[in-house]
Amino acid sequence: MQNTASHLELVINEQSQALEKISAAEFSFKPDPSRWSKKEILGHLIDSAQNNIRRFIVAQYEDQPFIVYNQDKWVEVSNYQQWNEKDIIDLWCLLNKQICMILRNTAVSMQDRIVQTQESHSIEWLAEDYVRHLLHHLHVVLDMEPAEYP
């Protein structure tokens, strides 16, 4: 998981500056009322980080914890569309730095512990999937080539 943490840290360092260059108008633009703005997509990544932090920690002391969340409701209730752009970017960065620390401090003996989401996965698998998921959404926010995500 050291490699996953290093990869995530690289993404944070490279992409946080790119996120700061997005204009407020572009960050808040909603393509239609039923789709998220770039600001809300980054908010979704904040919610994902919070839920995965919980998964990575709780799985180390509970047997097969069941941790899921309703991503649409989290974005709706958090009302990211009204947030200041800098605050969203800063929170995203800090939560992901926390994930890097958690992953680096996860003992090898803990990496195979199982977390129940919609399916059962090891902490290690969830960490790798977390980065794939994050990249998939960042590519949308930053208008980059799509990153494949199952």
LOKEDO-434527 format. One record per residue: residue in one letter; residue number from 1; x, y, z of N, C-alpha, C in turn. Coordinates in Angstrom, 1 decimal, always signed. Example, Ala and Ser with C-alpha at 12.3 -4.5 7.8 and 13.67 -1.06 7.14 Angstrom:
2
+------+-----+--------+--------+--------+--------+---------+--------+--------+--------+--------+
: rest :  nr :  neast : nnorth :    nup : caeast : canorth :   caup :  ceast : cnorth :    cup :
+------+-----+--------+--------+--------+--------+---------+--------+--------+--------+--------+
:    A :   1 :  +13.2 :   -5.7 :   +7.8 :  +12.3 :    -4.5 :   +7.8 :  +13.2 :   -3.3 :   +7.8 :
:    S :   2 :  +12.8 :   -2.2 :   +7.1 :  +13.7 :    -1.1 :   +7.1 :  +12.9 :   +0.0 :   +7.9 :
+------+-----+--------+--------+--------+--------+---------+--------+--------+--------+--------+
! end
This chain:
150
+------+-----+--------+--------+--------+--------+---------+--------+--------+--------+--------+
: rest :  nr :  neast : nnorth :    nup : caeast : canorth :   caup :  ceast : cnorth :    cup :
+------+-----+--------+--------+--------+--------+---------+--------+--------+--------+--------+
:    M :   1 :   +0.8 :   -1.2 :   +0.0 :   +0.0 :    +0.0 :   +0.0 :   +0.9 :   +1.3 :   +0.0 :
:    Q :   2 :   +2.1 :   +1.1 :   +0.2 :   +3.0 :    +2.2 :   +0.1 :   +3.0 :   +2.9 :   -1.3 :
:    N :   3 :   +2.9 :   +2.0 :   -2.3 :   +2.9 :    +2.5 :   -3.7 :   +1.6 :   +3.3 :   -3.9 :
:    T :   4 :   +0.5 :   +2.8 :   -3.4 :   -0.8 :    +3.4 :   -3.5 :   -0.8 :   +4.8 :   -2.9 :
:    A :   5 :   -0.2 :   +4.8 :   -1.7 :   -0.1 :    +6.1 :   -0.9 :   +0.8 :   +7.1 :   -1.7 :
:    S :   6 :   +1.9 :   +6.6 :   -2.3 :   +2.8 :    +7.5 :   -3.0 :   +2.1 :   +8.0 :   -4.3 :
:    H :   7 :   +1.3 :   +7.1 :   -4.9 :   +0.6 :    +7.5 :   -6.1 :   -0.4 :   +8.6 :   -5.8 :
:    L :   8 :   -1.2 :   +8.4 :   -4.7 :   -2.2 :    +9.3 :   -4.3 :   -1.5 :  +10.7 :   -3.9 :
:    E :   9 :   -0.4 :  +10.6 :   -3.3 :   +0.3 :   +11.9 :   -2.9 :   +0.7 :  +12.6 :   -4.1 :
:    L :  10 :   +1.2 :  +11.9 :   -5.1 :   +1.6 :   +12.6 :   -6.4 :   +0.4 :  +13.2 :   -7.1 :
:    V :  11 :   -0.8 :  +12.5 :   -7.1 :   -2.0 :   +13.1 :   -7.7 :   -2.4 :  +14.4 :   -6.9 :
:    I :  12 :   -2.4 :  +14.3 :   -5.6 :   -2.7 :   +15.5 :   -4.8 :   -1.8 :  +16.7 :   -5.2 :
:    N :  13 :   -0.5 :  +16.5 :   -5.2 :   +0.4 :   +17.5 :   -5.4 :   +0.3 :  +18.1 :   -6.8 :
:    E :  14 :   +0.1 :  +17.2 :   -7.8 :   +0.0 :   +17.7 :   -9.2 :   -1.4 :  +18.3 :   -9.5 :
:    Q :  15 :   -2.4 :  +17.8 :   -9.0 :   -3.8 :   +18.2 :   -9.4 :   -4.4 :  +19.3 :   -8.6 :
:    S :  16 :   -3.9 :  +19.5 :   -7.4 :   -4.4 :   +20.6 :   -6.5 :   -4.2 :  +22.0 :   -7.2 :
:    Q :  17 :   -3.0 :  +22.1 :   -7.8 :   -2.7 :   +23.4 :   -8.5 :   -3.6 :  +23.6 :   -9.7 :
:    A :  18 :   -3.9 :  +22.5 :  -10.4 :   -4.8 :   +22.6 :  -11.6 :   -6.2 :  +22.9 :  -11.1 :
:    L :  19 :   -6.6 :  +22.3 :  -10.0 :   -8.0 :   +22.7 :   -9.5 :   -8.1 :  +24.1 :   -9.2 :
:    E :  20 :   -7.1 :  +24.7 :   -8.6 :   -7.1 :   +26.1 :   -8.2 :   -7.2 :  +27.1 :   -9.4 :
:    K :  21 :   -6.9 :  +26.6 :  -10.6 :   -6.9 :   +27.4 :  -11.8 :   -8.3 :  +27.4 :  -12.5 :
:    I :  22 :   -9.2 :  +26.6 :  -12.0 :  -10.6 :   +26.6 :  -12.6 :  -11.3 :  +27.8 :  -12.1 :
:    S :  23 :  -11.9 :  +28.5 :  -13.0 :  -12.7 :   +29.7 :  -12.7 :  -13.9 :  +29.4 :  -11.8 :
:    A :  24 :  -14.4 :  +30.3 :  -11.0 :  -15.5 :   +30.1 :  -10.2 :  -16.8 :  +29.7 :  -11.0 :
:    A :  25 :  -16.9 :  +30.4 :  -12.2 :  -18.1 :   +30.2 :  -13.0 :  -18.0 :  +28.7 :  -13.6 :
:    E :  26 :  -16.8 :  +28.3 :  -14.0 :  -16.7 :   +27.0 :  -14.6 :  -16.9 :  +25.9 :  -13.5 :
:    F :  27 :  -16.4 :  +26.2 :  -12.3 :  -16.5 :   +25.2 :  -11.2 :  -17.9 :  +25.0 :  -10.8 :
:    S :  28 :  -18.7 :  +26.1 :  -10.9 :  -20.1 :   +26.0 :  -10.4 :  -21.1 :  +25.6 :  -11.5 :
:    F :  29 :  -20.7 :  +25.6 :  -12.8 :  -21.6 :   +25.4 :  -13.9 :  -22.2 :  +24.0 :  -13.8 :
:    K :  30 :  -23.5 :  +23.9 :  -13.9 :  -24.2 :   +22.6 :  -14.0 :  -24.7 :  +22.4 :  -15.4 :
:    P :  31 :  -24.3 :  +21.3 :  -16.0 :  -24.7 :   +21.0 :  -17.4 :  -26.2 :  +20.9 :  -17.6 :
:    D :  32 :  -26.8 :  +20.4 :  -16.5 :  -28.3 :   +20.4 :  -16.4 :  -28.6 :  +20.1 :  -15.0 :
:    P :  33 :  -29.9 :  +20.4 :  -14.6 :  -30.2 :   +20.3 :  -13.1 :  -30.0 :  +19.0 :  -12.5 :
:    S :  34 :  -30.0 :  +17.9 :  -13.3 :  -29.8 :   +16.6 :  -12.7 :  -28.4 :  +16.1 :  -12.6 :
:    R :  35 :  -27.4 :  +16.9 :  -13.1 :  -26.0 :   +16.5 :  -13.1 :  -25.2 :  +17.4 :  -12.2 :
:    W :  36 :  -24.2 :  +16.9 :  -11.7 :  -23.3 :   +17.6 :  -10.8 :  -22.4 :  +18.6 :  -11.5 :
:    S :  37 :  -22.2 :  +19.7 :  -10.8 :  -21.2 :   +20.7 :  -11.3 :  -19.8 :  +20.1 :  -11.0 :
:    K :  38 :  -18.8 :  +20.7 :  -11.5 :  -17.4 :   +20.3 :  -11.1 :  -17.2 :  +20.5 :   -9.6 :
:    K :  39 :  -17.8 :  +21.5 :   -9.0 :  -17.7 :   +21.7 :   -7.6 :  -18.3 :  +20.6 :   -6.8 :
:    E :  40 :  -19.5 :  +20.1 :   -7.3 :  -20.2 :   +19.0 :   -6.6 :  -19.4 :  +17.7 :   -6.9 :
:    I :  41 :  -18.8 :  +17.5 :   -8.0 :  -18.0 :   +16.3 :   -8.2 :  -16.8 :  +16.3 :   -7.2 :
:    L :  42 :  -16.2 :  +17.4 :   -7.0 :  -15.1 :   +17.5 :   -6.0 :  -15.7 :  +17.2 :   -4.6 :
:    G :  43 :  -16.9 :  +17.7 :   -4.4 :  -17.5 :   +17.4 :   -3.1 :  -17.8 :  +15.9 :   -3.0 :
:    H :  44 :  -18.2 :  +15.3 :   -4.0 :  -18.4 :   +13.8 :   -4.0 :  -17.1 :  +13.1 :   -3.7 :
:    L :  45 :  -16.0 :  +13.6 :   -4.2 :  -14.7 :   +13.1 :   -3.9 :  -14.3 :  +13.3 :   -2.4 :
:    I :  46 :  -14.8 :  +14.4 :   -1.8 :  -14.6 :   +14.6 :   -0.4 :  -15.4 :  +13.6 :   +0.4 :
:    D :  47 :  -16.6 :  +13.4 :   +0.0 :  -17.5 :   +12.4 :   +0.7 :  -16.9 :  +11.0 :   +0.6 :
:    S :  48 :  -16.3 :  +10.7 :   -0.6 :  -15.7 :    +9.4 :   -0.8 :  -14.5 :   +9.2 :   +0.1 :
:    A :  49 :  -13.7 :  +10.3 :   +0.2 :  -12.5 :   +10.2 :   +1.1 :  -13.0 :  +10.0 :   +2.5 :
:    Q :  50 :  -14.0 :  +10.7 :   +3.0 :  -14.4 :   +10.5 :   +4.4 :  -14.9 :   +9.1 :   +4.6 :
:    N :  51 :  -15.7 :   +8.5 :   +3.7 :  -16.2 :    +7.2 :   +3.9 :  -15.0 :   +6.1 :   +3.8 :
:    N :  52 :  -14.1 :   +6.4 :   +2.9 :  -13.0 :    +5.4 :   +2.8 :  -12.0 :   +5.5 :   +4.0 :
:    I :  53 :  -11.8 :   +6.7 :   +4.5 :  -11.0 :    +6.9 :   +5.8 :  -11.7 :   +6.0 :   +6.8 :
:    R :  54 :  -13.0 :   +6.0 :   +6.9 :  -13.7 :    +5.2 :   +7.9 :  -13.4 :   +3.7 :   +7.6 :
:    R :  55 :  -13.5 :   +3.3 :   +6.4 :  -13.3 :    +1.9 :   +6.0 :  -11.9 :   +1.5 :   +6.3 :
:    F :  56 :  -10.9 :   +2.3 :   +6.0 :   -9.5 :    +1.9 :   +6.2 :   -9.2 :   +1.7 :   +7.7 :
:    I :  57 :   -9.8 :   +2.5 :   +8.5 :   -9.6 :    +2.5 :   +9.9 :  -10.4 :   +1.4 :  +10.6 :
:    V :  58 :  -11.7 :   +1.4 :  +10.4 :  -12.6 :    +0.5 :  +11.1 :  -12.3 :   -1.0 :  +10.8 :
:    A :  59 :  -11.9 :   -1.2 :   +9.6 :  -11.6 :    -2.6 :   +9.2 :  -10.4 :   -3.2 :   +9.9 :
:    Q :  60 :   -9.6 :   -2.3 :  +10.5 :   -8.4 :    -2.8 :  +11.2 :   -8.7 :   -3.2 :  +12.7 :
:    Y :  61 :   -9.9 :   -2.9 :  +13.1 :  -10.3 :    -3.3 :  +14.5 :  -11.7 :   -4.0 :  +14.6 :
:    E :  62 :  -12.4 :   -4.0 :  +13.5 :  -13.7 :    -4.7 :  +13.5 :  -13.6 :   -5.8 :  +12.4 :
:    D :  63 :  -14.3 :   -6.9 :  +12.6 :  -14.3 :    -7.9 :  +11.6 :  -15.4 :   -7.6 :  +10.6 :
:    Q :  64 :  -15.0 :   -7.4 :   +9.3 :  -15.8 :    -7.2 :   +8.2 :  -16.9 :   -6.2 :   +8.4 :
:    P :  65 :  -16.5 :   -4.9 :   +8.7 :  -17.5 :    -3.9 :   +8.9 :  -18.3 :   -3.6 :   +7.6 :
:    F :  66 :  -19.5 :   -3.2 :   +7.8 :  -20.4 :    -2.9 :   +6.6 :  -20.4 :   -1.3 :   +6.5 :
:    I :  67 :  -19.8 :   -0.7 :   +5.5 :  -19.8 :    +0.7 :   +5.4 :  -20.1 :   +1.1 :   +4.0 :
:    V :  68 :  -21.3 :   +1.7 :   +3.8 :  -21.8 :    +2.2 :   +2.6 :  -22.3 :   +3.6 :   +2.8 :
:    Y :  69 :  -22.6 :   +4.3 :   +1.7 :  -23.2 :    +5.6 :   +1.8 :  -23.9 :   +6.0 :   +0.5 :
:    N :  70 :  -24.9 :   +6.8 :   +0.6 :  -25.7 :    +7.3 :   -0.5 :  -25.0 :   +8.5 :   -1.1 :
:    Q :  71 :  -24.3 :   +8.4 :   -2.2 :  -23.5 :    +9.5 :   -2.7 :  -24.3 :  +10.7 :   -3.1 :
:    D :  72 :  -25.5 :  +10.5 :   -3.7 :  -26.3 :   +11.6 :   -4.1 :  -26.8 :  +12.4 :   -2.9 :
:    K :  73 :  -27.2 :  +11.7 :   -1.9 :  -27.7 :   +12.4 :   -0.7 :  -26.6 :  +13.1 :   +0.0 :
:    W :  74 :  -25.4 :  +12.5 :   +0.1 :  -24.3 :   +13.2 :   +0.7 :  -24.0 :  +14.5 :   +0.0 :
:    V :  75 :  -23.9 :  +14.5 :   -1.3 :  -23.7 :   +15.7 :   -2.1 :  -24.8 :  +16.8 :   -1.9 :
:    E :  76 :  -26.0 :  +16.3 :   -1.9 :  -27.2 :   +17.1 :   -1.7 :  -27.2 :  +17.8 :   -0.3 :
:    V :  77 :  -27.0 :  +17.0 :   +0.7 :  -27.1 :   +17.5 :   +2.1 :  -25.9 :  +18.4 :   +2.4 :
:    S :  78 :  -24.7 :  +18.1 :   +1.8 :  -23.5 :   +19.0 :   +2.0 :  -23.6 :  +20.3 :   +1.3 :
:    N :  79 :  -24.4 :  +20.3 :   +0.2 :  -24.7 :   +21.6 :   -0.5 :  -23.4 :  +22.2 :   -1.0 :
:    Y :  80 :  -22.5 :  +21.4 :   -1.7 :  -21.2 :   +21.8 :   -2.2 :  -21.4 :  +23.0 :   -3.2 :
:    Q :  81 :  -22.5 :  +23.0 :   -3.9 :  -22.7 :   +24.1 :   -4.9 :  -22.5 :  +25.5 :   -4.2 :
:    Q :  82 :  -22.8 :  +25.6 :   -2.9 :  -22.7 :   +26.9 :   -2.3 :  -21.4 :  +27.2 :   -1.6 :
:    W :  83 :  -20.5 :  +26.2 :   -1.6 :  -19.2 :   +26.3 :   -0.9 :  -18.3 :  +27.2 :   -1.7 :
:    N :  84 :  -17.3 :  +27.8 :   -1.0 :  -16.2 :   +28.5 :   -1.6 :  -15.3 :  +27.5 :   -2.2 :
:    E :  85 :  -14.8 :  +27.8 :   -3.4 :  -14.0 :   +26.9 :   -4.2 :  -12.7 :  +26.5 :   -3.4 :
:    K :  86 :  -12.0 :  +27.5 :   -2.8 :  -10.8 :   +27.2 :   -2.1 :  -11.0 :  +26.3 :   -1.0 :
:    D :  87 :  -12.1 :  +26.5 :   -0.2 :  -12.4 :   +25.6 :   +0.9 :  -12.6 :  +24.1 :   +0.4 :
:    I :  88 :  -13.3 :  +24.0 :   -0.7 :  -13.5 :   +22.6 :   -1.2 :  -12.2 :  +22.0 :   -1.6 :
:    I :  89 :  -11.4 :  +22.7 :   -2.3 :  -10.1 :   +22.2 :   -2.8 :   -9.2 :  +21.9 :   -1.5 :
:    D :  90 :   -9.1 :  +22.8 :   -0.6 :   -8.3 :   +22.6 :   +0.6 :   -8.8 :  +21.3 :   +1.4 :
:    L :  91 :  -10.1 :  +21.2 :   +1.6 :  -10.6 :   +20.0 :   +2.3 :  -10.3 :  +18.7 :   +1.5 :
:    W :  92 :  -10.4 :  +18.7 :   +0.2 :  -10.1 :   +17.6 :   -0.6 :   -8.6 :  +17.2 :   -0.4 :
:    C :  93 :   -7.8 :  +18.2 :   -0.5 :   -6.3 :   +17.9 :   -0.3 :   -6.0 :  +17.3 :   +1.1 :
:    L :  94 :   -6.6 :  +17.9 :   +2.1 :   -6.3 :   +17.5 :   +3.5 :   -6.8 :  +16.1 :   +3.7 :
:    L :  95 :   -8.0 :  +15.8 :   +3.3 :   -8.5 :   +14.4 :   +3.5 :   -7.7 :  +13.4 :   +2.8 :
:    N :  96 :   -7.2 :  +13.7 :   +1.6 :   -6.4 :   +12.8 :   +0.8 :   -5.0 :  +12.6 :   +1.4 :
:    K :  97 :   -4.5 :  +13.7 :   +2.0 :   -3.2 :   +13.6 :   +2.8 :   -3.4 :  +12.6 :   +4.0 :
:    Q :  98 :   -4.6 :  +12.7 :   +4.6 :   -4.9 :   +11.9 :   +5.7 :   -4.9 :  +10.4 :   +5.2 :
:    I :  99 :   -5.5 :  +10.2 :   +4.1 :   -5.6 :    +8.8 :   +3.6 :   -4.2 :   +8.3 :   +3.3 :
:    C : 100 :   -3.3 :   +9.1 :   +2.8 :   -1.9 :    +8.7 :   +2.5 :   -1.3 :   +8.3 :   +3.8 :
:    M : 101 :   -1.5 :   +9.0 :   +4.9 :   -0.9 :    +8.7 :   +6.2 :   -1.5 :   +7.4 :   +6.7 :
:    I : 102 :   -2.8 :   +7.2 :   +6.6 :   -3.4 :    +6.0 :   +7.1 :   -2.9 :   +4.8 :   +6.3 :
:    L : 103 :   -2.8 :   +4.9 :   +5.0 :   -2.3 :    +3.8 :   +4.1 :   -0.8 :   +3.4 :   +4.5 :
:    R : 104 :   +0.0 :   +4.5 :   +4.7 :   +1.4 :    +4.2 :   +5.0 :   +1.5 :   +3.6 :   +6.4 :
:    N : 105 :   +0.6 :   +3.8 :   +7.3 :   +0.7 :    +3.3 :   +8.6 :   -0.1 :   +2.0 :   +8.8 :
:    T : 106 :   -0.7 :   +1.5 :   +7.7 :   -1.4 :    +0.2 :   +7.8 :   -0.5 :   -0.9 :   +7.7 :
:    A : 107 :   -0.4 :   -1.7 :   +8.7 :   +0.5 :    -2.9 :   +8.8 :   +0.2 :   -3.9 :   +7.6 :
:    V : 108 :   +1.2 :   -4.5 :   +7.1 :   +1.0 :    -5.5 :   +6.1 :   +0.0 :   -6.6 :   +6.5 :
:    S : 109 :   +0.0 :   -6.9 :   +7.8 :   -0.9 :    -7.9 :   +8.3 :   -2.4 :   -7.5 :   +8.3 :
:    M : 110 :   -2.6 :   -6.2 :   +8.1 :   -4.0 :    -5.6 :   +8.1 :   -4.5 :   -5.5 :   +6.7 :
:    Q : 111 :   -3.7 :   -5.5 :   +5.7 :   -4.1 :    -5.1 :   +4.3 :   -5.1 :   -6.0 :   +3.7 :
:    D : 112 :   -5.1 :   -7.3 :   +4.2 :   -6.1 :    -8.2 :   +3.6 :   -7.4 :   -8.3 :   +4.4 :
:    R : 113 :   -7.5 :   -7.5 :   +5.4 :   -8.8 :    -7.5 :   +6.2 :   -9.9 :   -7.0 :   +5.3 :
:    I : 114 :  -11.1 :   -7.6 :   +5.5 :  -12.2 :    -7.4 :   +4.6 :  -13.2 :   -6.3 :   +5.1 :
:    V : 115 :  -13.6 :   -5.5 :   +4.2 :  -14.7 :    -4.5 :   +4.4 :  -15.9 :   -4.8 :   +3.5 :
:    Q : 116 :  -17.0 :   -4.7 :   +4.1 :  -18.3 :    -5.0 :   +3.3 :  -18.8 :   -3.6 :   +2.8 :
:    T : 117 :  -18.8 :   -3.5 :   +1.5 :  -19.4 :    -2.3 :   +0.9 :  -20.6 :   -2.9 :   +0.1 :
:    Q : 118 :  -20.8 :   -2.7 :   -1.1 :  -21.8 :    -3.4 :   -1.9 :  -21.3 :   -4.8 :   -2.1 :
:    E : 119 :  -20.0 :   -5.0 :   -2.0 :  -19.3 :    -6.3 :   -2.1 :  -18.3 :   -6.4 :   -1.0 :
:    S : 120 :  -17.6 :   -7.5 :   -0.9 :  -16.5 :    -7.7 :   +0.1 :  -15.2 :   -7.4 :   -0.6 :
:    H : 121 :  -14.4 :   -6.6 :   +0.0 :  -13.1 :    -6.3 :   -0.5 :  -12.1 :   -6.1 :   +0.6 :
:    S : 122 :  -10.8 :   -6.3 :   +0.3 :   -9.8 :    -6.1 :   +1.2 :   -9.5 :   -4.6 :   +1.3 :
:    I : 123 :   -8.8 :   -4.2 :   +2.4 :   -8.4 :    -2.8 :   +2.6 :   -7.5 :   -2.4 :   +1.4 :
:    E : 124 :   -6.6 :   -3.3 :   +1.1 :   -5.7 :    -3.0 :   +0.0 :   -6.4 :   -2.8 :   -1.4 :
:    W : 125 :   -7.4 :   -3.6 :   -1.7 :   -8.2 :    -3.5 :   -2.9 :   -8.9 :   -2.2 :   -2.9 :
:    L : 126 :   -9.6 :   -1.8 :   -1.7 :  -10.3 :    -0.6 :   -1.6 :   -9.4 :   +0.6 :   -1.8 :
:    A : 127 :   -8.2 :   +0.6 :   -1.3 :   -7.3 :    +1.7 :   -1.4 :   -6.9 :   +1.9 :   -2.9 :
:    E : 128 :   -6.6 :   +0.8 :   -3.6 :   -6.3 :    +0.9 :   -5.0 :   -7.5 :   +1.4 :   -5.8 :
:    D : 129 :   -8.7 :   +0.9 :   -5.5 :   -9.9 :    +1.3 :   -6.2 :  -10.2 :   +2.8 :   -5.9 :
:    Y : 130 :  -10.0 :   +3.2 :   -4.6 :  -10.2 :    +4.6 :   -4.3 :   -9.4 :   +5.5 :   -5.2 :
:    V : 131 :   -8.2 :   +5.2 :   -5.5 :   -7.4 :    +6.1 :   -6.4 :   -7.9 :   +6.0 :   -7.8 :
:    R : 132 :   -8.3 :   +4.9 :   -8.3 :   -8.9 :    +4.8 :   -9.6 :  -10.1 :   +5.6 :   -9.7 :
:    H : 133 :  -11.0 :   +5.5 :   -8.7 :  -12.2 :    +6.3 :   -8.6 :  -11.9 :   +7.8 :   -8.6 :
:    L : 134 :  -11.0 :   +8.2 :   -7.8 :  -10.6 :    +9.6 :   -7.7 :  -10.1 :  +10.1 :   -9.1 :
:    L : 135 :   -9.3 :   +9.4 :   -9.7 :   -8.7 :    +9.8 :  -11.0 :   -9.8 :   +9.9 :  -12.1 :
:    H : 136 :  -10.8 :   +8.9 :  -12.0 :  -11.9 :    +9.0 :  -13.0 :  -12.6 :  +10.3 :  -12.9 :
:    H : 137 :  -12.9 :  +10.7 :  -11.7 :  -13.7 :   +12.0 :  -11.5 :  -12.8 :  +13.2 :  -11.7 :
:    L : 138 :  -11.5 :  +13.2 :  -11.3 :  -10.6 :   +14.3 :  -11.5 :  -10.5 :  +14.6 :  -13.0 :
:    H : 139 :  -10.4 :  +13.6 :  -13.8 :  -10.3 :   +13.8 :  -15.2 :  -11.5 :  +14.5 :  -15.8 :
:    V : 140 :  -12.6 :  +14.3 :  -15.2 :  -13.8 :   +15.1 :  -15.7 :  -13.7 :  +16.5 :  -15.2 :
:    V : 141 :  -13.4 :  +16.7 :  -14.0 :  -13.3 :   +18.1 :  -13.4 :  -12.2 :  +18.9 :  -14.1 :
:    L : 142 :  -11.1 :  +18.2 :  -14.5 :  -10.0 :   +19.0 :  -15.1 :  -10.0 :  +18.9 :  -16.7 :
:    D : 143 :  -11.1 :  +18.4 :  -17.2 :  -11.2 :   +18.3 :  -18.7 :  -10.1 :  +17.5 :  -19.3 :
:    M : 144 :   -9.7 :  +16.4 :  -18.7 :   -8.6 :   +15.6 :  -19.2 :   -9.2 :  +14.4 :  -20.0 :
:    E : 145 :   -8.4 :  +13.7 :  -20.6 :   -8.8 :   +12.4 :  -21.3 :   -9.5 :  +11.5 :  -20.2 :
:    P : 146 :  -10.6 :  +10.9 :  -20.5 :  -11.2 :   +10.0 :  -19.5 :  -10.3 :   +9.0 :  -19.0 :
:    A : 147 :  -10.4 :   +8.8 :  -17.7 :   -9.7 :    +7.7 :  -17.0 :  -10.7 :   +6.5 :  -16.8 :
:    E : 148 :  -10.3 :   +5.4 :  -17.2 :  -11.2 :    +4.2 :  -17.2 :  -11.4 :   +3.9 :  -15.7 :
:    Y : 149 :  -12.7 :   +3.6 :  -15.4 :  -13.1 :    +3.1 :  -14.1 :  -14.3 :   +2.2 :  -14.3 :
:    P : 150 :  -14.1 :   +1.0 :  -13.8 :  -15.2 :    +0.0 :  -14.0 :  -16.5 :   +0.4 :  -13.5 :
+------+-----+--------+--------+--------+--------+---------+--------+--------+--------+--------+
! end
